[in-house]
Amino acid sequence: MCKADSSLFQIQRTIREELQGTIVLTIAHRLNTVLDYDRVLVMGEGKVVEFDTPAILLKKQGGVFRTMCRASADWSKMKEKVKVSF
């Protein structure tokens, strides 16, 4: 793990631990960041496109979130992290 990834991991862990039980709004550029969140809100052109748990969104055929995840080099790791069977 590179130094930048290590720092990001530490920040994410601190947010999860210190803000547990609160609402956290995350604008994610890395989809792995939100895979263990309770809910994911996907927006497109300023409108809500999808809103559900990561597991349900990953199962949604033709869904925006699933399409973005499938385009990632980490797709197989994402499926394992969320424990979604296809």
N, C-alpha and C positions, 0 to 999 in steps of 0.2 A: 504494500500500500504506500503510495507516495505521500509526501508531507502534506500537500494540499488536501488530499482525500482523508488523511488522518485527522486533520483539523476540522474538516466538515463533519466527519463522523462524530467527533467529540462535541461539537456544537449541537448536532441533532440529538445526541444522547442526553445532553444537559437540558435541552428544551423538553424532551419527553419526560424526564425525571422531575424537573422543577415545576413544570406547568401541568402535571398530571391532574385531571379532573377539571380543566379549564378548556375554553374554546380557543383553538389555535388556528389562525388563518395562514396558510403557507402558499406562496406563489412558487411553484416548483419548476425548475428547468431540468431536473433529473427525476424521472418517473419513479425510480427506486425510493426516492425520498418519501413518497406518500403511500406506498404499498401497505404499510401497517397502520394507516390512519383509519378512524371509524367510518368516515365518509369522504368521498371525492366529488368535487364540483368541477365539471368540465365546461368551459365557456368557449364560445365561438362567435365572432363578430359582435361582442358585447352582450350576448344572450346566453342563458343557461341551456346547454345542449344535453348534458347528462348529470345525474346526481344519484349516487348510491354507494354501497360498499365497494372497495377495490375488487373483491372476489366476484361480485355480481357483474361489475362493469367488465372484468376480464372475460367473463363467460358470454357476454352479449355479442353475438355474431353481427358484424358490420358496425359495431359501436365505435365511437371516436376514440375513447380511452384505449380500448383493445387494439385498435388500428395503430395508435401511437406506440403502444407497448410492443406490438409485433414488429414494428420497424426498428426497434432497439436491438443492439447487439446483445443485450442482457435478457432477451425474451425468455429463454429457458430458465434462467435464474429467477426471474420475476414470477413465473408460474410456481416454482418451488417455494418461494418466499410466502406467497399467498395461499399455497396448497390448493390450487385449483386443478381439477381433473377435467380433461377435454376429451 
